Amino acid sequence: MIQENLNNINKKITETCLKMAIDPKNVVLINVSKTKPLSLLEEGYAAGMRIFGENKVQEICDKYEQFKKDDIQWHMIGHLQRNKVKYIVDKVALIHSVDSYRLAETISKEAKKKNVVAHILIQVNVAQEDSKYGLETAEVMDMVKSIHQLEHLKIEGLMTIAPFVENAEENRPIFKAMYQLSVDIKEQNLDNVSMDVLSMGMTNDFTVAIEEGATMIRIGTALFGERNY
Ligand SMILES: *Cc1c(COP(=O)(O)O)cnc(C)c1O
């Protein structure tokens, strides 16, 4: 089942990229495996998945221990509390959800202790939904200018969770705004800031996100099925 789901998603990614003259290699699929048992991750791995997205520190730690492969990456995509940074800073390839200076500072400190460089994205709440974490668009530039000076950190780009909508077109302006923001930041040429990553688009809206410049899409439901909490 997962193989078929993955094939379908990959086909849609390729079609969208072809239409937009984007190299499909520039769109990275994050397989969002949160709440799913190891057996499904194993099945995903056999189908070719190598990057898994999780939103809970405890779950990343458990799966990291139980699902050891040399060639996989874990991505932290959920809200991260400062007191839990130490458990994952040397386990994850990318933290998508940095939304405050204090969190970035803690990540920097813990990365230094473990002698690693932490790769991070700044989470933006473009739609200004009260229910979502993330900085307001207007705050992002100043925040990047502060955070980039911290050691043992590299800001790879931006992330957003767009609202849940029936018609993905409704999220197009949000993705456009994210792209523009990343261009504006890139133009500043700040040390340790690349803006190569734009993490946006989920099961319901990923093709629109790719059309507007997403370089990472995070898909759960369409690959692993509905989540039962
Ligand atoms: C759960 C989750 C996803 C995946 O959402 P689907 O709609 O199931 O594809 C993507 N990003 C984040 C941050 C999530 O928490």
The ligand as an SDF file (V2000), in Angstrom:
LIG
                    3D

 15 15  0  0  0  0  0  0  0  0999 V2000
    1.3920   16.1960   10.4070 C   0  0  0  0  0  0  0  0  0  0  0  0
    2.1940   17.2340    9.7200 C   0  0  0  0  0  0  0  0  0  0  0  0
    2.3630   17.2000    8.3160 C   0  0  0  0  0  0  0  0  0  0  0  0
    1.7010   16.1840    7.4170 C   0  0  0  0  0  0  0  0  0  0  0  0
    0.3660   16.5390    7.1790 O   0  0  0  0  0  0  0  0  0  0  0  0
   -0.5520   15.6700    6.1780 P   0  0  0  0  0  0  0  0  0  0  0  0
   -1.7050   16.5600    5.9260 O   0  0  0  0  0  0  0  0  0  0  0  0
   -0.9080   14.4050    6.8840 O   0  0  0  0  0  0  0  0  0  0  0  0
    0.2390   15.4150    4.9440 O   0  0  0  0  0  0  0  0  0  0  0  0
    3.1670   18.1800    7.7570 C   0  0  0  0  0  0  0  0  0  0  0  0
    3.7870   19.1270    8.5080 N   0  0  0  0  0  0  0  0  0  0  0  0
    3.6490   19.1710    9.8460 C   0  0  0  0  0  0  0  0  0  0  0  0
    4.3570   20.2230   10.6040 C   0  0  0  0  0  0  0  0  0  0  0  0
    2.8510   18.2320   10.4930 C   0  0  0  0  0  0  0  0  0  0  0  0
    2.7320   18.3150   11.8360 O   0  0  0  0  0  0  0  0  0  0  0  0
  1  2  1  0
  2  3  1  0
  2 14  2  0
  3  4  1  0
  3 10  2  0
  4  5  1  0
  5  6  1  0
  6  7  2  0
  6  8  1  0
  6  9  1  0
 10 11  1  0
 11 12  2  0
 12 13  1  0
 12 14  1  0
 14 15  1  0
M  END
$$$$
